[in-house]
Amino acid sequence: MLWTVALLLPAAAVLAQDLRNVDGCYIRRGTFCESRNLNRIDLSGENLQNSQFTRSNLSAARLVGTRFDSANLSFTDLREADLSGASLVRANVRNARLGAAKLAGVDLRGAVLQNADLTEADLRGANANNADFTNARLGRARLDDADLQRANFRIANLHGAVLRGANLQGADFSRAVLENADLTGANLDQANFRDARTMGCIGCP
């Protein structure tokens, strides 16, 4: 018994050391990190599913391959953050600031990004099936080759956005701004452009 306890104690010490505490925020799955300053933090590859980062500052953070599935990132500052290859399946990203963020290859299936600011964000090759971008700002964003099937872009601003080769099957762009956007080679099958503003749009119906 004593020999077993002796083996377990060092292991517990290692686990305690691995549990990072940043500005009172413990980095682990399901953590609660509301209103924390995590500017430029590196959480690449971490499993932060079901966590809450509401109103926290994660600007310029390195979050490559990080798992935020079902996490709450509403009102979070993620400007210029690198979320390349990250997973945000069914995440709450309402009102988040993602201007100039790197989101290439990100998984946003079923995520809610209502009122989010994604101005000049890079979402090339992203999977955003059934994602909700209602009233989001995507001006000059890059969505080349993104999978946006059944995504909701109602009243979203995509002025100057690039969606070349994107899969927009069943996407809803009703009342969206697509002026000067580029949809060259995009799949528009069953997409809804009712009352959309498309002046100068390349490839719009």
N, CA, C and O of each residue as an XYZ file, in Angstrom:
820
protein
N       0.828     -1.196      0.000
C       0.000      0.000      0.000
C       0.870      1.257      0.000
O       0.625      2.182     -0.774
N       1.895      1.292      0.875
C       2.771      2.450      0.944
C       3.475      2.673     -0.384
O       3.665      3.811     -0.815
N       3.864      1.566     -1.036
C       4.557      1.676     -2.319
C       3.629      2.303     -3.365
O       4.069      3.105     -4.190
N       2.359      1.938     -3.327
C       1.372      2.489     -4.274
C       1.186      3.979     -4.040
O       1.145      4.758     -4.992
N       1.072      4.388     -2.759
C       0.901      5.795     -2.424
C       2.103      6.604     -2.881
O       1.962      7.718     -3.383
N       3.293      6.030     -2.701
C       4.516      6.718     -3.102
C       4.529      6.980     -4.598
O       5.045      8.003     -5.048
N       3.965      6.062     -5.369
C       3.910      6.256     -6.826
C       2.875      7.313     -7.207
O       3.088      8.080     -8.146
N       1.760      7.357     -6.486
C       0.688      8.272     -6.835
C       1.020      9.721     -6.501
O       0.593     10.629     -7.213
N       1.778      9.951     -5.422
C       2.079     11.313     -5.016
C       2.844     12.107     -6.067
O       2.449     13.237     -6.356
N       3.913     11.583     -6.653
C       4.599     12.334     -7.706
C       3.683     12.613     -8.887
O       3.753     13.688     -9.483
N       2.832     11.666     -9.229
C       1.915     11.864    -10.358
C       0.956     13.010    -10.079
O       0.664     13.819    -10.960
N       0.464     13.074     -8.825
C      -0.448     14.153     -8.463
C       0.262     15.501     -8.520
O      -0.325     16.507     -8.919
N       1.527     15.513     -8.117
C       2.299     16.756     -8.158
C       2.473     17.236     -9.590
O       2.399     18.435     -9.860
N       2.702     16.309    -10.501
C       2.856     16.673    -11.916
C       1.563     17.253    -12.461
O       1.583     18.245    -13.189
N       0.428     16.635    -12.109
C      -0.863     17.125    -12.580
C      -1.130     18.530    -12.054
O      -1.665     19.375    -12.771
N      -0.761     18.775    -10.811
C      -0.962     20.100    -10.225
C      -0.136     21.143    -10.960
O      -0.592     22.268    -11.166
N       1.091     20.771    -11.360
C       1.946     21.690    -12.082
C       1.395     21.955    -13.474
O       1.516     23.068    -13.985
N       0.783     20.934    -14.103
C       0.263     21.075    -15.450
C      -0.993     21.945    -15.495
O      -1.331     22.473    -16.554
N      -1.691     22.103    -14.369
C      -2.902     22.899    -14.328
C      -2.500     24.365    -14.233
O      -2.228     24.868    -13.143
N      -2.463     25.048    -15.370
C      -1.961     26.417    -15.428
C      -2.966     27.406    -14.856
O      -4.169     27.297    -15.092
N      -2.463     28.355    -14.117
C      -3.288     29.421    -13.564
C      -2.804     30.732    -14.164
O      -1.709     31.200    -13.852
N      -3.644     31.335    -15.045
C      -3.286     32.587    -15.698
C      -4.326     33.640    -15.328
O      -5.489     33.534    -15.719
N      -3.913     34.642    -14.585
C      -4.823     35.712    -14.153
C      -6.050     35.129    -13.450
O      -7.170     35.603    -13.639
N      -5.824     34.102    -12.641
C      -6.923     33.476    -11.916
C      -7.754     32.526    -12.747
O      -8.802     32.061    -12.299
N      -7.295     32.231    -13.959
C      -8.021     31.338    -14.850
C      -7.268     30.015    -14.962
O      -6.135     29.983    -15.442
N      -7.889     28.935    -14.523
C      -7.259     27.625    -14.605
C      -7.532     27.028    -15.984
O      -8.687     26.862    -16.378
N      -6.478     26.712    -16.705
C      -6.595     26.239    -18.075
C      -6.912     24.750    -18.070
O      -6.033     23.912    -17.870
N      -8.183     24.440    -18.293
C      -8.634     23.062    -18.333
C     -10.007     23.026    -18.997
O     -10.639     24.065    -19.188
N     -10.456     21.845    -19.341
C     -11.782     21.686    -19.922
C     -12.845     22.137    -18.919
O     -12.780     21.799    -17.737
N     -13.823     22.905    -19.406
C     -14.910     23.358    -18.545
C     -14.523     24.475    -17.600
O     -15.234     24.722    -16.626
N     -13.417     25.159    -17.855
C     -12.965     26.216    -16.950
C     -13.851     27.453    -17.065
O     -14.532     27.647    -18.071
N     -13.836     28.279    -16.037
C     -14.608     29.518    -15.995
C     -13.631     30.679    -15.972
O     -12.979     30.937    -14.960
N     -13.534     31.386    -17.108
C     -12.538     32.456    -17.240
C     -13.200     33.751    -17.701
O     -12.747     34.360    -18.670
N     -14.235     34.169    -17.041
C     -14.958     35.375    -17.440
C     -14.170     36.630    -17.077
O     -13.631     36.749    -15.977
N     -14.116     37.573    -18.040
C     -13.494     38.891    -17.838
C     -12.031     38.784    -17.402
O     -11.599     39.497    -16.497
N     -11.273     37.897    -18.044
C      -9.846     37.733    -17.717
C      -8.979     38.361    -18.801
O      -9.392     38.463    -19.956
N      -7.791     38.774    -18.425
C      -6.832     39.310    -19.392
C      -5.867     38.202    -19.802
O      -4.931     37.875    -19.072
N      -6.111     37.627    -20.988
C      -5.292     36.540    -21.501
C      -4.637     36.961    -22.814
O      -4.391     36.135    -23.694
N      -4.365     38.230    -22.928
C      -3.750     38.784    -24.133
C      -2.453     38.057    -24.470
O      -1.573     37.901    -23.623
N      -2.352     37.616    -25.724
C      -1.150     36.954    -26.272
C      -0.813     35.608    -25.618
O       0.300     35.108    -25.780
N      -1.740     35.033    -24.900
C      -1.487     33.729    -24.290
C      -1.381     32.640    -25.354
O      -1.998     32.749    -26.414
N      -0.620     31.611    -25.088
C      -0.504     30.470    -26.003
C      -1.238     29.281    -25.375
O      -0.783     28.692    -24.395
N      -2.385     28.948    -25.970
C      -3.175     27.800    -25.512
C      -3.343     26.799    -26.651
O      -4.336     26.074    -26.707
N      -2.393     26.766    -27.535
C      -2.482     25.888    -28.703
C      -2.643     24.429    -28.286
O      -1.924     23.934    -27.418
N      -3.604     23.748    -28.922
C      -3.797     22.323    -28.679
C      -4.499     21.977    -27.387
O      -4.688     20.797    -27.094
N      -4.896     22.980    -26.593
C      -5.575     22.697    -25.319
C      -7.019     22.237    -25.569
O      -7.637     22.619    -26.562
N      -7.539     21.422    -24.663
C      -8.942     21.006    -24.707
C      -9.721     21.903    -23.747
O      -9.665     21.721    -22.531
N     -10.449     22.875    -24.308
C     -11.210     23.830    -23.498
C     -12.698     23.740    -23.827
O     -13.411     24.743    -23.824
N     -13.147     22.529    -24.108
C     -14.558     22.316    -24.393
C     -15.412     22.725    -23.186
O     -15.014     22.558    -22.033
N     -16.591     23.264    -23.488
C     -17.559     23.648    -22.446
C     -17.030     24.711    -21.489
O     -17.569     24.890    -20.397
N     -15.984     25.409    -21.896
C     -15.428     26.463    -21.038
C     -16.129     27.790    -21.280
O     -16.854     27.951    -22.262
N     -15.906     28.740    -20.377
C     -16.506     30.063    -20.516
C     -15.424     31.126    -20.467
O     -14.669     31.233    -19.500
N     -15.368     31.923    -21.552
C     -14.397     33.018    -21.644
C     -15.105     34.345    -21.916
O     -14.518     35.253    -22.505
N     -16.345     34.458    -21.495
C     -17.137     35.655    -21.761
C     -16.408     36.926    -21.332
O     -15.917     37.029    -20.208
N     -16.349     37.889    -22.249
C     -15.765     39.211    -22.009
C     -14.281     39.183    -21.658
O     -13.755     40.158    -21.122
N     -13.611     38.093    -21.950
C     -12.167     38.029    -21.693
C     -11.380     38.609    -22.863
O     -11.894     38.726    -23.975
N     -10.135     38.968    -22.599
C      -9.253     39.502    -23.623
C      -8.296     38.409    -24.089
O      -7.346     38.058    -23.389
N      -8.560     37.876    -25.281
C      -7.694     36.863    -25.889
C      -7.102     37.402    -27.185
O      -6.769     36.639    -28.092
N      -6.975     38.716    -27.263
C      -6.443     39.312    -28.482
C      -4.999     38.866    -28.708
O      -4.206     38.762    -27.773
N      -4.684     38.604    -29.978
C      -3.346     38.167    -30.387
C      -2.914     36.861    -29.722
O      -1.727     36.532    -29.717
N      -3.871     36.112    -29.160
C      -3.544     34.827    -28.521
C      -3.226     33.774    -29.577
O      -3.702     33.857    -30.709
N      -2.432     32.801    -29.207
C      -2.120     31.685    -30.092
C      -2.985     30.504    -29.651
O      -2.796     29.947    -28.570
N      -3.942     30.133    -30.513
C      -4.945     29.122    -30.171
C      -5.038     28.082    -31.284
O      -6.121     27.589    -31.599
N      -3.911     27.762    -31.862
C      -3.866     26.840    -32.994
C      -4.309     25.443    -32.560
O      -3.715     24.850    -31.660
N      -5.351     24.925    -33.202
C      -5.824     23.579    -32.896
C      -6.516     23.437    -31.555
O      -6.790     22.317    -31.125
N      -6.807     24.540    -30.882
C      -7.471     24.493    -29.574
C      -8.928     24.077    -29.730
O      -9.576     24.447    -30.709
N      -9.447     23.314    -28.780
C     -10.834     22.844    -28.833
C     -11.713     23.711    -27.938
O     -11.578     23.712    -26.715
N     -12.620     24.450    -28.583
C     -13.579     25.293    -27.878
C     -15.001     24.801    -28.125
O     -15.935     25.602    -28.078
N     -15.191     23.526    -28.384
C     -16.525     23.001    -28.672
C     -17.479     23.326    -27.519
O     -17.164     23.083    -26.354
N     -18.653     23.879    -27.858
C     -19.697     24.227    -26.884
C     -19.212     25.224    -25.838
O     -19.811     25.333    -24.768
N     -18.137     25.955    -26.131
C     -17.631     26.966    -25.195
C     -18.401     28.276    -25.367
O     -19.039     28.503    -26.395
N     -18.334     29.119    -24.360
C     -18.969     30.431    -24.407
C     -17.884     31.489    -24.602
O     -17.108     31.780    -23.692
N     -17.848     32.060    -25.810
C     -16.874     33.092    -26.151
C     -17.585     34.402    -26.486
O     -17.043     35.245    -27.202
N     -18.786     34.566    -25.970
C     -19.549     35.777    -26.276
C     -18.865     37.016    -25.689
O     -18.364     36.997    -24.565
N     -18.860     38.089    -26.482
C     -18.253     39.364    -26.104
C     -16.742     39.243    -25.854
O     -16.148     40.137    -25.252
N     -16.125     38.166    -26.302
C     -14.684     37.967    -26.094
C     -13.875     38.703    -27.159
O     -14.275     38.756    -28.322
N     -12.745     39.268    -26.761
C     -11.858     39.972    -27.686
C     -10.843     38.969    -28.238
O      -9.932     38.537    -27.532
N     -11.015     38.610    -29.509
C     -10.114     37.669    -30.179
C      -9.456     38.311    -31.397
O      -9.057     37.615    -32.331
N      -9.345     39.609    -31.386
C      -8.746     40.303    -32.516
C      -7.294     39.858    -32.727
O      -6.489     39.813    -31.796
N      -6.995     39.530    -33.992
C      -5.652     39.108    -34.406
C      -5.203     37.815    -33.738
O      -4.015     37.494    -33.757
N      -6.134     37.069    -33.146
C      -5.780     35.767    -32.554
C      -5.585     34.740    -33.664
O      -6.178     34.852    -34.737
N      -4.759     33.750    -33.398
C      -4.520     32.678    -34.360
C      -5.271     31.430    -33.918
O      -4.832     30.705    -33.025
N      -6.421     31.190    -34.567
C      -7.252     30.022    -34.265
C      -7.205     29.019    -35.416
O      -8.152     28.257    -35.613
N      -6.129     29.015    -36.163
C      -6.016     28.108    -37.303
C      -6.246     26.663    -36.860
O      -5.609     26.182    -35.923
N      -7.166     25.974    -37.546
C      -7.426     24.578    -37.234
C      -8.121     24.336    -35.912
O      -8.235     23.189    -35.481
N      -8.591     25.391    -35.253
C      -9.283     25.230    -33.967
C     -10.680     24.665    -34.191
O     -11.206     24.708    -35.303
N     -11.275     24.136    -33.129
C     -12.626     23.573    -33.201
C     -13.561     24.362    -32.290
O     -13.367     24.428    -31.076
N     -14.590     24.965    -32.914
C     -15.581     25.731    -32.162
C     -16.985     25.216    -32.476
O     -17.916     26.002    -32.659
N     -17.128     23.918    -32.536
C     -18.412     23.307    -32.855
C     -19.454     23.708    -31.804
O     -19.254     23.502    -30.607
N     -20.556     24.276    -32.268
C     -21.671     24.706    -31.412
C     -21.240     25.712    -30.330
O     -21.877     25.815    -29.282
N     -20.173     26.436    -30.594
C     -19.719     27.441    -29.628
C     -20.589     28.696    -29.701
O     -21.159     29.010    -30.747
N     -20.681     29.405    -28.584
C     -21.385     30.676    -28.522
C     -20.353     31.786    -28.721
O     -19.555     32.078    -27.830
N     -20.385     32.402    -29.912
C     -19.402     33.440    -30.246
C     -20.133     34.759    -30.513
O     -19.632     35.611    -31.247
N     -21.316     34.925    -29.917
C     -22.092     36.139    -30.129
C     -21.316     37.381    -29.686
O     -20.691     37.397    -28.625
N     -21.372     38.428    -30.531
C     -20.796     39.729    -30.189
C     -19.285     39.690    -29.939
O     -18.726     40.637    -29.385
N     -18.627     38.609    -30.339
C     -17.171     38.537    -30.157
C     -16.464     39.402    -31.200
O     -17.005     39.663    -32.275
N     -15.266     39.838    -30.873
C     -14.468     40.640    -31.801
C     -13.344     39.766    -32.357
O     -12.445     39.341    -31.631
N     -13.422     39.511    -33.657
C     -12.467     38.624    -34.322
C     -11.810     39.319    -35.510
O     -11.396     38.660    -36.463
N     -11.717     40.613    -35.459
C     -11.119     41.349    -36.558
C      -9.702     40.891    -36.835
O      -8.872     40.813    -35.929
N      -9.426     40.583    -38.124
C      -8.090     40.156    -38.568
C      -7.623     38.866    -37.897
O      -6.427     38.574    -37.884
N      -8.554     38.096    -37.340
C      -8.176     36.814    -36.714
C      -7.876     35.775    -37.790
O      -8.434     35.817    -38.886
N      -6.981     34.838    -37.457
C      -6.636     33.747    -38.364
C      -7.509     32.538    -38.019
O      -7.346     31.917    -36.969
N      -8.441     32.219    -38.930
C      -9.396     31.145    -38.686
C      -9.371     30.123    -39.812
O     -10.357     29.420    -40.039
N      -8.259     30.038    -40.512
C      -8.154     29.097    -41.629
C      -8.355     27.666    -41.132
O      -7.714     27.239    -40.172
N      -9.248     26.930    -41.792
C      -9.476     25.533    -41.433
C     -10.219     25.335    -40.134
O     -10.285     24.211    -39.636
N     -10.785     26.393    -39.563
C     -11.481     26.274    -38.287
C     -12.802     25.512    -38.465
O     -13.414     25.567    -39.532
N     -13.229     24.815    -37.433
C     -14.492     24.071    -37.460
C     -15.530     24.865    -36.673
O     -15.482     24.933    -35.445
N     -16.476     25.470    -37.411
C     -17.505     26.297    -36.793
C     -18.895     25.699    -36.981
O     -19.889     26.424    -36.953
N     -18.973     24.397    -37.169
C     -20.273     23.776    -37.412
C     -21.241     24.069    -36.262
O     -20.968     23.772    -35.099
N     -22.378     24.662    -36.629
C     -23.405     24.943    -35.631
C     -23.064     26.054    -34.662
O     -23.801     26.275    -33.701
N     -21.966     26.762    -34.886
C     -21.588     27.857    -33.986
C     -22.509     29.056    -34.192
O     -23.056     29.250    -35.278
N     -22.674     29.854    -33.148
C     -23.516     31.045    -33.212
C     -22.616     32.272    -33.127
O     -21.989     32.530    -32.099
N     -22.562     33.037    -34.244
C     -21.702     34.218    -34.327
C     -22.530     35.469    -34.589
O     -22.076     36.382    -35.278
N     -23.726     35.514    -34.050
C     -24.594     36.671    -34.246
C     -23.906     37.938    -33.733
O     -23.372     37.965    -32.624
N     -23.932     38.983    -34.560
C     -23.376     40.296    -34.209
C     -21.856     40.287    -34.002
O     -21.297     41.261    -33.496
N     -21.196     39.212    -34.383
C     -19.735     39.158    -34.219
C     -19.041     40.026    -35.262
O     -19.565     40.229    -36.357
N     -17.870     40.531    -34.922
C     -17.074     41.336    -35.847
C     -15.919     40.486    -36.371
O     -14.964     40.196    -35.651
N     -16.028     40.087    -37.658
C     -15.004     39.281    -38.309
C     -14.363     40.054    -39.465
O     -13.930     39.463    -40.454
N     -14.309     41.353    -39.330
C     -13.744     42.195    -40.380
C     -12.301     41.770    -40.692
O     -11.454     41.698    -39.801
N     -12.042     41.488    -41.981
C     -10.712     41.094    -42.469
C     -10.206     39.795    -41.829
O      -9.001     39.540    -41.821
N     -11.105     38.984    -41.301
C     -10.694     37.691    -40.738
C     -10.393     36.703    -41.873
O     -10.961     36.806    -42.960
N      -9.513     35.765    -41.615
C      -9.146     34.742    -42.593
C      -9.835     33.429    -42.228
O      -9.429     32.741    -41.292
N     -10.901     33.087    -42.993
C     -11.650     31.855    -42.748
C     -11.514     30.894    -43.930
O     -12.409     30.088    -44.185
N     -10.414     30.980    -44.636
C     -10.230     30.117    -45.797
C     -10.252     28.641    -45.393
O      -9.556     28.216    -44.471
N     -11.085     27.869    -46.122
C     -11.173     26.441    -45.849
C     -11.897     26.094    -44.575
O     -11.834     24.949    -44.129
N     -12.590     27.055    -43.968
C     -13.332     26.791    -42.719
C     -14.558     25.927    -42.992
O     -15.105     25.934    -44.095
N     -14.978     25.185    -41.973
C     -16.220     24.414    -42.048
C     -17.226     25.095    -41.125
O     -17.132     25.011    -39.901
N     -18.198     25.777    -41.751
C     -19.190     26.507    -40.966
C     -20.597     26.073    -41.345
O     -21.501     26.902    -41.449
N     -20.780     24.789    -41.549
C     -22.113     24.257    -41.830
C     -23.080     24.659    -40.717
O     -22.794     24.471    -39.535
N     -24.217     25.211    -41.110
C     -25.269     25.563    -40.151
C     -24.851     26.613    -39.122
O     -25.523     26.775    -38.103
N     -23.773     27.313    -39.369
C     -23.360     28.378    -38.450
C     -24.268     29.593    -38.628
O     -24.814     29.811    -39.710
N     -24.427     30.373    -37.579
C     -25.313     31.532    -37.604
C     -24.496     32.820    -37.538
O     -23.955     33.179    -36.492
N     -24.416     33.517    -38.699
C     -23.683     34.783    -38.801
C     -24.652     35.961    -38.881
O     -24.293     36.999    -39.439
N     -25.847     35.839    -38.353
C     -26.832     36.903    -38.447
C     -26.258     38.237    -37.942
O     -25.762     38.336    -36.820
N     -26.343     39.255    -38.808
C     -25.896     40.611    -38.466
C     -24.400     40.690    -38.136
O     -23.955     41.652    -37.510
N     -23.637     39.696    -38.548
C     -22.184     39.730    -38.310
C     -21.506     40.655    -39.324
O     -22.037     40.898    -40.407
N     -20.348     41.158    -38.965
C     -19.569     42.019    -39.852
C     -18.403     41.208    -40.412
O     -17.505     40.793    -39.679
N     -18.440     40.990    -41.738
C     -17.428     40.179    -42.417
C     -16.802     40.951    -43.569
O     -16.376     40.359    -44.561
N     -16.747     42.248    -43.439
C     -16.172     43.064    -44.497
C     -14.731     42.669    -44.785
O     -13.901     42.586    -43.880
N     -14.445     42.426    -46.077
C     -13.094     42.062    -46.561
C     -12.562     40.773    -45.935
O     -11.358     40.517    -45.949
N     -13.466     39.969    -45.388
C     -13.050     38.664    -44.840
C     -12.735     37.708    -45.981
O     -13.267     37.856    -47.081
N     -11.864     36.720    -45.725
C     -11.526     35.705    -46.710
C     -12.210     34.404    -46.329
O     -11.966     33.838    -45.263
N     -13.090     33.936    -47.243
C     -13.812     32.689    -47.015
C     -13.636     31.754    -48.205
O     -14.510     30.938    -48.497
N     -12.505     31.876    -48.890
C     -12.244     31.017    -50.031
C     -12.361     29.539    -49.633
O     -11.844     29.115    -48.600
N     -13.051     28.773    -50.477
C     -13.153     27.317    -50.304
C     -13.757     26.904    -48.963
O     -13.617     25.755    -48.546
N     -14.419     27.824    -48.297
C     -15.074     27.476    -47.022
C     -16.346     26.674    -47.280
O     -17.006     26.871    -48.300
N     -16.690     25.783    -46.373
C     -17.923     25.013    -46.459
C     -18.969     25.732    -45.614
O     -18.953     25.659    -44.386
N     -19.886     26.432    -46.299
C     -20.865     27.273    -45.615
C     -22.288     26.799    -45.900
O     -23.217     27.604    -45.969
N     -22.450     25.511    -46.064
C     -23.775     24.975    -46.355
C     -24.755     25.325    -45.231
O     -24.485     25.119    -44.048
N     -25.895     25.860    -45.650
C     -26.997     26.196    -44.741
C     -26.595     27.212    -43.664
O     -27.261     27.333    -42.636
N     -25.510     27.931    -43.910
C     -25.121     28.976    -42.962
C     -26.086     30.154    -43.065
O     -26.645     30.414    -44.130
N     -26.276     30.853    -41.974
C     -27.207     31.966    -41.910
C     -26.426     33.283    -41.919
O     -25.727     33.611    -40.961
N     -26.561     34.037    -43.031
C     -25.904     35.332    -43.158
C     -26.937     36.458    -43.254
O     -26.660     37.503    -43.844
N     -28.105     36.256    -42.688
C     -29.143     37.287    -42.777
C     -28.644     38.613    -42.185
O     -28.090     38.659    -41.087
N     -28.862     39.681    -42.949
C     -28.475     41.063    -42.619
C     -27.002     41.183    -42.196
O     -26.632     42.111    -41.477
N     -26.177     40.247    -42.644
C     -24.736     40.336    -42.363
C     -24.075     41.271    -43.371
O     -24.583     41.455    -44.477
N     -22.961     41.852    -42.997
C     -22.216     42.745    -43.881
C     -20.978     42.019    -44.409
O     -20.014     41.789    -43.679
N     -21.030     41.660    -45.710
C     -19.907     40.975    -46.360
C     -19.319     41.858    -47.458
O     -18.875     41.354    -48.489
N     -19.316     43.152    -47.243
C     -18.802     44.088    -48.234
C     -17.332     43.767    -48.548
O     -16.476     43.785    -47.664
N     -17.063     43.474    -49.822
C     -15.688     43.198    -50.232
C     -15.156     41.850    -49.781
O     -13.962     41.585    -49.922
N     -16.017     40.985    -49.238
C     -15.571     39.657    -48.788
C     -15.263     38.762    -49.989
O     -15.841     38.926    -51.064
N     -14.359     37.828    -49.793
C     -13.975     36.895    -50.850
C     -14.459     35.498    -50.486
O     -14.059     34.927    -49.472
N     -15.347     34.951    -51.355
C     -15.910     33.615    -51.125
C     -15.667     32.731    -52.342
O     -16.510     31.902    -52.685
N     -14.551     32.897    -52.978
C     -14.252     32.122    -54.185
C     -14.204     30.627    -53.871
O     -13.504     30.188    -52.959
N     -14.973     29.850    -54.656
C     -14.969     28.400    -54.492
C     -15.657     27.909    -53.241
O     -15.568     26.724    -52.919
N     -16.348     28.792    -52.518
C     -17.019     28.384    -51.278
C     -18.280     27.575    -51.592
O     -18.904     27.757    -52.637
N     -18.637     26.692    -50.682
C     -19.870     25.930    -50.817
C     -20.962     26.667    -50.059
O     -21.018     26.633    -48.830
N     -21.837     27.341    -50.821
C     -22.892     28.150    -50.222
C     -24.264     27.513    -50.400
O     -25.286     28.198    -50.363
N     -24.276     26.210    -50.592
C     -25.537     25.507    -50.819
C     -26.499     25.716    -49.648
O     -26.181     25.400    -48.502
N     -27.678     26.253    -49.958
C     -28.688     26.450    -48.933
C     -28.402     27.580    -47.961
O     -29.128     27.739    -46.979
N     -27.354     28.378    -48.209
C     -27.036     29.487    -47.305
C     -28.067     30.607    -47.458
O     -28.650     30.776    -48.528
N     -28.285     31.363    -46.396
C     -29.278     32.431    -46.399
C     -28.576     33.786    -46.337
O     -27.981     34.143    -45.320
N     -28.653     34.540    -47.448
C     -28.058     35.871    -47.517
C     -29.139     36.946    -47.603
O     -28.873     38.044    -48.092
N     -30.334     36.657    -47.143
C     -31.411     37.632    -47.253
C     -31.050     38.917    -46.498
O     -30.639     38.886    -45.339
N     -31.217     40.036    -47.190
C     -30.935     41.382    -46.677
C     -29.470     41.591    -46.296
O     -29.140     42.528    -45.569
N     -28.596     40.717    -46.790
C     -27.160     40.868    -46.508
C     -26.528     41.873    -47.465
O     -27.058     42.137    -48.544
N     -25.398     42.424    -47.061
C     -24.628     43.328    -47.920
C     -23.510     42.527    -48.561
O     -22.611     42.035    -47.878
N     -23.575     42.398    -49.894
C     -22.561     41.656    -50.641
C     -21.906     42.545    -51.699
O     -21.357     42.053    -52.685
N     -21.970     43.834    -51.485
C     -21.389     44.763    -52.446
C     -19.887     44.545    -52.564
O     -19.161     44.478    -51.572
N     -19.436     44.434    -53.850
C     -18.008     44.232    -54.163
C     -17.448     42.923    -53.623
O     -16.231     42.760    -53.535
N     -18.324     41.987    -53.259
C     -17.864     40.659    -52.825
C     -17.503     39.823    -54.051
O     -17.910     40.144    -55.168
N     -16.750     38.765    -53.844
C     -16.319     37.894    -54.941
C     -16.764     36.464    -54.643
O     -16.243     35.817    -53.734
N     -17.745     35.975    -55.430
C     -18.273     34.621    -55.260
C     -17.903     33.736    -56.450
O     -18.605     32.771    -56.754
N     -16.820     34.061    -57.109
C     -16.404     33.301    -58.280
C     -16.266     31.809    -57.959
O     -15.560     31.435    -57.022
N     -16.944     30.960    -58.741
C     -16.831     29.515    -58.571
C     -17.530     28.953    -57.351
O     -17.386     27.768    -57.051
N     -18.292     29.787    -56.635
C     -18.994     29.301    -55.437
C     -20.221     28.482    -55.829
O     -20.820     28.711    -56.879
N     -20.584     27.535    -54.983
C     -21.783     26.734    -55.190
C     -22.966     27.482    -54.574
O     -23.069     27.605    -53.354
N     -23.867     27.987    -55.448
C     -24.990     28.792    -54.981
C     -26.297     28.027    -55.000
O     -27.363     28.635    -54.906
N     -26.244     26.721    -55.119
C     -27.454     25.910    -55.208
C     -28.356     26.135    -53.993
O     -27.944     25.917    -52.854
N     -29.579     26.571    -54.251
C     -30.598     26.792    -53.220
C     -30.233     27.898    -52.221
O     -30.874     28.013    -51.176
N     -29.226     28.703    -52.524
C     -28.892     29.824    -51.642
C     -29.940     30.929    -51.798
O     -30.487     31.125    -52.884
N     -30.211     31.636    -50.723
C     -31.242     32.672    -50.712
C     -30.582     34.053    -50.691
O     -29.865     34.398    -49.751
N     -30.841     34.843    -51.753
C     -30.280     36.192    -51.843
C     -31.397     37.249    -51.833
O     -31.226     38.336    -52.385
N     -32.502     36.938    -51.224
C     -33.647     37.841    -51.226
C     -33.300     39.178    -50.558
O     -32.861     39.225    -49.408
N     -33.510     40.253    -51.312
C     -33.286     41.626    -50.837
C     -31.833     41.897    -50.450
O     -31.554     42.839    -49.709
N     -30.903     41.071    -50.951
C     -29.483     41.314    -50.670
C     -28.966     42.465    -51.528
O     -29.443     42.670    -52.644
N     -28.018     43.195    -51.025
C     -27.388     44.291    -51.788
C     -26.156     43.727    -52.471
O     -25.183     43.360    -51.812
N     -26.202     43.660    -53.799
C     -25.174     42.930    -54.562
C     -24.456     43.805    -55.586
O     -23.817     43.272    -56.493
N     -24.538     45.106    -55.474
C     -23.879     45.967    -56.443
C     -22.366     45.714    -56.461
O     -21.709     45.772    -55.422
N     -21.827     45.436    -57.643
C     -20.396     45.207    -57.786
C     -19.954     43.812    -57.373
O     -18.763     43.502    -57.394
N     -20.919     42.964    -56.996
C     -20.589     41.604    -56.571
C     -20.275     40.731    -57.789
O     -21.020     40.730    -58.769
N     -19.181     39.999    -57.719
C     -18.801     39.092    -58.787
C     -19.350     37.712    -58.469
O     -19.025     37.138    -57.430
N     -20.183     37.172    -59.362
C     -20.727     35.833    -59.161
C     -22.046     35.777    -58.420
O     -22.606     34.693    -58.252
N     -22.560     36.915    -57.970
C     -23.860     36.932    -57.307
C     -24.960     36.727    -58.345
O     -24.788     37.152    -59.487
N     -26.077     36.097    -58.000
C     -27.165     35.890    -58.960
C     -27.894     37.211    -59.256
O     -28.840     37.231    -60.043
